[in-house]
Amino acid sequence: MRRGRGGKGNGKRGSTFSPARIATRVAELGRHISRACGGKRLDVVITLDRGFVFAADLIRHIDAPAVCHFVRAEVRDVEQGGHARREVAFEGGPDVKGRDVLLVDAVLDSGVTQEFLLRRLGESQPRSLRLAVLLDKPEQRRVGLEPDYFGFRTASNGIWVGYGLAASNGMGRNEKGLSVKPLAGKRRGQR
């Protein structure tokens, strides 16, 4: 199981994170990651649609050459034999054999998607493989996965909106800070 490093802060229900607080925390994460990679090339795998704003800011604070790769998860719930299960698929993927790799996503909820992608990336035999997320929601975890780096740990069951994250209607992605919105009805798109 991965152990989280470089994390602090607990977001409680109704919490918000200001743009200044986010910027400070992302800069701290960049320094932690810079020390870990020691100036060596870092292949950064960024999940679309949620991770791009966080990744863009984070990369600017990493003091090492970075190569960016983008992946998009196709997540769907299917029923098989009367049991619901989640399927995750990724088209293609970078060849990262022998490289230091950082997977970047905005939110770690259940961990199912990130664990699947980490396994896929691991098949390429990278030299190192780490996970960085802006928001860690450990109470939602369904797999034994912890981020190597996280910005804020939150116990909120709501949907975080802003800083690249959108509400279920697609709105709010361009808000500069982060705020939590209550869930409306059934949970959808949890990762």
ABEGO torsion letter per residue (X at the ends): XBBBBGBBEBBBBGBBBBAAAAAAAAAAAAAAAAAAAGGBBBBBBBBOAAAAAAAAAAAAABBBBBBBBBBBBBBBBBBBGGBBBBBBBBBEEBBABGBBBBBBBABBBAGAAAAAAAAAAAAAGBABBBBBBABBBAAABABBBBBABBABBBABABBBBEGGBBBAAGBGAABABBBBBBBBEBBBGBX
